[in-house]
Amino acid sequence: MTDKRSLWEWRATRRLSRRALALLAEVSEGTVESIENGRHPPSLKTMRRIADVFDVGLDAIDWEAGKREREERDAKTLAPVA
């Protein structure tokens, strides 16, 4: 069983830039960025293309990690100061 990791962690492990991953997966660099930043969920087609680059199943990538991280950052930034 493969550990579930964020897309960013998979890229770092394989030493791929966003651009390199985008080229290998045949998606735009902006698509990779938006997934990592949690702005837009990827389509199933995009998820399959990216997972294929890493030779892992769809469930090995935590597709929601960027969204959770962004929400946590926003909550800290918008938290009231006592």
PyMOL commands that set and color helices and strands:
alter all, ss='L'
color gray80, all
select helices_A, chain A and resi 7-14+18-25+29-36+44-54+58-60+65-78
alter helices_A, ss='H'
color red, helices_A
select strands_A, chain A and resi 5-6+61-62
alter strands_A, ss='S'
color yellow, strands_A
deselect
rebuild
show_as cartoon
